[in-house]
Amino acid sequence: MSSWGDIDISTLSTDPVVLPEGNKYTFKLNKGARFSPFKEGRIDAGATVAEGDYKGTQVYFSYPDPKEQPWVLGVFARMQKALGIKAEAGEDPVTYLNRAAGNLFVAPVKHRNVTVDGVEGKKAEINIGNVTPVPAA
């Protein structure tokens, strides 16, 4: 029998899990980073909580266009250091993130107010300015 048989679908909710703000989590970088189709120069990416009560929860983050926000270059360099994977000469950031997918990093979560279909709520995002390597065991 498939695992669907173990789930009571009448209890499912469309409400997203919103990770508590300010807590640090260990994330696993997801494949699927891309240049945003909605805002030129932005990179969209995601990661999954790798351990603890929220294990399996996906969180998204983005890097703004460095022409508009030059500070992001240092932030992206911190992500490279946190992941422990060096960029190859001439590699674009999306290719790098997808190549580094599966590696772990630590970061806090921040909340952003969003409105979806007229309903206001909170969205959890990785605080890209504060990523660090996973502490050695």
Legacy VTK file of the C-alpha trace (Angstrom):
# vtk DataFile Version 3.0
C-alpha trace
ASCII
DATASET POLYDATA
POINTS 137 float
0.000 0.000 0.000
1.288 3.502 -0.761
2.058 5.972 2.015
-1.089 7.899 0.971
-3.062 5.232 2.834
-1.509 6.438 6.096
-2.730 10.024 5.659
-6.160 11.356 6.605
-6.603 13.818 3.716
-9.599 15.435 5.444
-7.128 17.017 7.896
-4.860 18.632 5.289
-4.382 22.392 5.345
-3.197 24.861 2.734
-1.743 27.066 5.482
2.054 27.083 5.125
4.323 26.252 8.035
5.999 29.492 9.102
9.240 28.864 10.943
9.704 30.957 14.097
11.605 34.164 13.415
15.135 34.641 14.727
15.862 30.964 15.372
18.871 29.440 13.644
18.357 26.298 11.604
20.585 23.896 9.740
19.521 23.968 6.094
20.276 21.768 3.108
20.558 23.831 -0.083
17.985 22.717 -2.662
18.527 22.273 -6.393
16.460 24.578 -8.554
18.109 27.964 -8.038
17.270 30.237 -10.968
17.469 33.731 -12.282
14.084 35.164 -11.372
11.508 35.324 -14.144
9.804 38.155 -12.201
12.652 40.576 -11.477
15.681 40.958 -13.708
18.993 40.333 -11.959
17.497 38.587 -8.930
18.369 34.992 -8.040
15.729 32.801 -6.373
16.765 29.762 -4.349
15.530 27.515 -1.573
16.669 25.259 1.224
15.120 22.622 3.458
15.449 22.419 7.240
17.747 19.434 7.760
17.104 18.599 11.419
14.910 19.292 14.428
11.182 19.911 14.836
10.835 21.590 11.443
12.860 19.036 9.483
11.646 18.932 5.874
10.205 22.460 5.885
11.263 24.397 2.791
12.243 28.040 2.981
13.062 30.321 0.091
15.459 33.208 -0.281
16.706 35.488 -3.006
19.705 37.584 -3.865
18.974 41.012 -5.367
20.631 42.344 -8.499
24.188 43.421 -7.542
23.875 46.427 -9.886
21.108 47.722 -7.579
22.410 46.291 -4.288
26.231 45.956 -4.396
26.351 44.675 -0.791
24.944 41.350 -2.018
28.328 40.292 -3.428
29.749 39.984 0.093
26.631 38.145 1.215
26.970 35.673 -1.656
30.637 35.153 -0.730
29.494 34.265 2.820
27.168 31.619 1.386
30.077 30.110 -0.555
32.130 29.987 2.638
29.225 28.500 4.614
28.688 25.777 2.014
32.407 24.994 1.831
32.336 24.831 -1.978
34.518 27.166 -4.047
33.136 28.733 -7.196
34.853 27.766 -10.430
36.377 30.481 -12.619
33.665 32.026 -14.815
30.829 30.123 -13.086
27.586 32.067 -12.756
25.881 32.155 -9.339
22.874 30.029 -10.358
25.111 27.260 -11.715
27.164 27.470 -8.521
24.123 27.178 -6.233
22.784 24.195 -8.168
26.208 22.511 -8.100
26.441 23.108 -4.328
22.905 21.766 -3.741
22.768 19.154 -1.012
25.353 20.901 1.167
24.469 22.235 4.607
24.643 25.711 6.138
23.250 27.455 9.216
21.132 30.609 9.102
18.452 32.429 11.054
14.985 33.012 9.671
13.297 36.386 9.335
9.656 37.166 8.572
8.231 39.347 5.855
4.624 40.544 5.644
2.873 39.267 2.529
-0.620 39.466 1.082
-1.894 36.499 -0.918
-5.380 36.604 -2.430
-6.256 39.517 -0.139
-5.174 37.680 3.014
-2.306 39.145 5.028
0.215 36.849 6.638
3.850 36.178 7.387
6.402 34.490 5.169
9.580 33.009 6.607
12.775 33.642 4.650
16.395 32.736 5.230
18.352 35.737 6.455
20.995 35.663 3.706
23.227 38.128 5.514
23.872 35.764 8.406
24.713 32.363 6.935
27.488 30.337 8.575
29.055 26.906 8.157
27.637 23.997 10.125
29.716 23.698 13.310
32.158 20.792 13.312
30.905 17.859 15.348
LINES 1 138
137 0 1 2 3 4 5 6 7 8 9 10 11 12 13 14 15 16 17 18 19 20 21 22 23 24 25 26 27 28 29 30 31 32 33 34 35 36 37 38 39 40 41 42 43 44 45 46 47 48 49 50 51 52 53 54 55 56 57 58 59 60 61 62 63 64 65 66 67 68 69 70 71 72 73 74 75 76 77 78 79 80 81 82 83 84 85 86 87 88 89 90 91 92 93 94 95 96 97 98 99 100 101 102 103 104 105 106 107 108 109 110 111 112 113 114 115 116 117 118 119 120 121 122 123 124 125 126 127 128 129 130 131 132 133 134 135 136
